Amino acid sequence: MDNLLINYSFSTLLLFFPSLVMFAIDHNTVSLSGFQIPVALLVLFTVTSVVQWTLKFSKKYPPGPMGIPFFGNLFQLSKQGLNQWGHIYGDMAYLKVFGQGILLINSHTAAIDLLHRRSTIYSDRPSFVVINALTRGLFLGVLSYGDVWRKFRRGGHESMSKGAMGRYHKLQEREALIFTENLLKDSSDWHQEVSRMTISMLLSTVYDLPATISKDDPIIAKFNRFDNLLIEAAFPGNYLVEFFHWIKFLPSFIVPWKKRMADGYVEFSAFFEKLWNDTAKQVDAGEEKPGIAGYILRERQKLGFTEAQAAWLPATYANGSASITEVMLWFFLAMVAFPEQQKRCQDELDAVVGRSRMPTASDAENLPYMKALVKEVLRWRPVSPLGTQHVVKQDDWYEGRFIPKGTMCFANIWLMNRDKTVYGEDADEFNPGRFLDKDGNFVDIVGKTKDGYLESEGHVAYGFGARICPGRYYANEALLIVFSRLLWAATIKPGINASTGKSTIPDLRETVGAGITMRPPNFDIMVQRRFDEAPALLLQTKELL
Ligand code: HEM
């Protein structure tokens, strides 16, 4: 998968060197002048890098490609797919970029042993300078492993636990219904419709708001903008400051991201505080609010949240909409590319639900193929192919190999989800049936793994250990009800190219935004009703809401 790369630009590197010199001058750190300064710095960096590089081979680090002084493996990263590192070096590959140790964990066994079983030392996050400029220590996903992080996880735990899922079924059904109806009317702007639906669903879940019906509603645009800024801030290699923290002290005219992120913080804090305050007023007026915001309002004293923390935590959960959007995009691609799998889903829906009513969340247990579909979309195209970095809090040894404190661990979720020893020779294919036995019953794929960890999901798209996605139960149920309602009423087909008159299916190997998240390139679809009565039944179901 060649495009699953961390991209670094040469132009950014060229920019880096003069700013380093300016920094030295500004801070009077050296008494040299003119041409001597860059030469002295170059010598200093070369010596430091050679020492580090030599150390790499004197200690028993995990195996990895040989880099070059100072830059480490930077340029190899831009040439080789991360997939290949897994095949060449096995369980773990150790790399260095600008002196920062990076551990690529390629096998379930190593990921479970380190990220899960040793989670007390493998659950920190990098300092994420740019994201923290945007979120100022208020965004759960990037918080350091410690008391504040624990408090934030506790704040969302009750509302996102398996037992709480029943309280969201009605709103998930409602959102799936509106989504299906909208797509049957007009699927030309289907990407936007997916995004509207997931944001509307999460806002209802978190703040108990009514559905946001229009794609043009400003709240949708605002959430999308926050997500885009977050992705930009998090994208590996976008900002050199993540490797050279002193860059954050440079003025904004040299590093313009500082102002952009500071402005973003002000804008989005005001937005999240408004949502929070509106919920608080409704609770004061006696309204029941079973979502996360309501829970935090009721338990705030006990949880010990500041005003800002209380306002940002619900928004962090609402931002889970972005991951569901990405999964939905891959779902649509799978449906247009594999019509026979789509037909199997519809056959199951016809057999279990029939055509006189829409599926509901209570049908889930009788829809094994649909449940398998959710798992397979997440396995086949994990939207976060390298998860989020886990940082090691102290020096550690694993299988005779040294893993130094501060190492950034990436779980190679992409590779683990297509491990042939677990999924068989067809691991690269899209086949929900792999989760079912020959009689069509749901099976646990766990029997095929040594560590038994796959038992819960059958894939590792939700990450690992203490930082595992807290929204996973919610996402599984939301996806199931949306897929079921849509496929019950409609058939999804590839769009037709206006000039050739032929249907267009994108190249399945292409991905966009590799790194933090991964989505398919844009493509057109057609959404056609499956039977004449479908629109009337949708209307009838809607009237009962
Ligand atoms: C199918 C959709 C989703 C996928 C594939 C997904 C995947 C992930 C992954 C890979 C991580 C990082 C785990 C790690 O560090 O090992 C994560 C973290 C997180 N996810 Fe999700 N997620 C999804 C949906 C959601 C939803 C719906 C919510 C909220 C309701 C949510 C909330 C979070 C939060 C708050 C974190 C940060 C946890 C922490 O750092 O402690 N996610 N997710």
Boltz pocket constraint, residues with backbone or C-beta under 6 A from the ligand:
constraints:
  - pocket:
      binder: B
      contacts: [[A, 140], [A, 141], [A, 142], [A, 143], [A, 153], [A, 316], [A, 317], [A, 318], [A, 319], [A, 320], [A, 321], [A, 323], [A, 324], [A, 327], [A, 383], [A, 384], [A, 387], [A, 388], [A, 389], [A, 390], [A, 460], [A, 461], [A, 462], [A, 463], [A, 464], [A, 465], [A, 466], [A, 467], [A, 468], [A, 469], [A, 470], [A, 471], [A, 472], [A, 474], [A, 475], [A, 476]]
      max_distance: 6.0
